[in-house]
């Protein structure tokens, strides 16, 4: 298996939906909005096993000081192979000098993000209005 990373501006909606459904993410229920959100991100890094989308990570940013990482998904069949770490490293190439890098993590993602350098932000509490049901 040779995984290829790509920063692209076009992606097939069906492949996006398959990846999100495989991970049980409710954003898959809004395919047009999800595709548009990803393609309008400040950065979108995808991971491919030949022609199969096996992972992605995106960033929303003001382009200078602050970046937020809303999505990092790896297909369950490919988890634990370093692909998530590769995507984070690629995003860090672009955003490592930003004043603030933020994300919201839960479940097993917390340990992953700690391993790649993120830490709890003081006494902050994540808050949201969320339409999904997987958290």
Secondary structure, 3 states (H helix, E strand, C coil): CCEEEEECCCCCHHHHHHHHHHCCCHHHHCHHHHHHHHHCCCEEEEEEECCEEEEEEEEEECCCCEEECCCEEECHHHCCCCHHHHHHHHHHHHHCCCCEEECCCCCCHHHHHHHCCCCCCCCCCCCCCCCCCCC
